[in-house]
Amino acid sequence: MVLRPVDAGFSFIELLVTLVVIAILAALALPSYQSAVYKGNRADATTALLRIQLAEEQWRANHTTYGTLATLGMGTSSERGKYTLAVTANTATGYVATATAVAEQVNDTGCTTLTLTVSGTGESRTPAACW
């Protein structure tokens, strides 16, 4: 049997069906991938907040109040730049450290602002699901 050019390859319809299947798989996988990336980037915020907590406790051991980011010698951006950091409500008994998402990380629904609150009665981390 002699193969003619039409019998030797794929038809246009077969190629289109293959492309449609690939597009559907990609459309299903992309949201899961993005969610995993956002969750991984949250480690940038949690690490920064825990570093602030450690620095605050070291500062408080030698002073009568907790410090600001400036007095602690820390910047206002997380290590990978995914979050902006702030420390507020500094008193002798506690402080509030906040990491706010920037750039593409703002699409991390429900976890754009992570907060560490330390008071005389303990600490709280909100939102809990994001830690």
Secondary structure by P-SEA (a helix, b strand, c coil): cccccccccccaaaaaaaaaaaaaaaaaaaaaaaaaaaaaaaaaaaaaaaaaaaaaaaaaacccccccccccccccccccccbbbbbcccccccbbbbbbbcccccccccccbbbbbbccccccccccccc
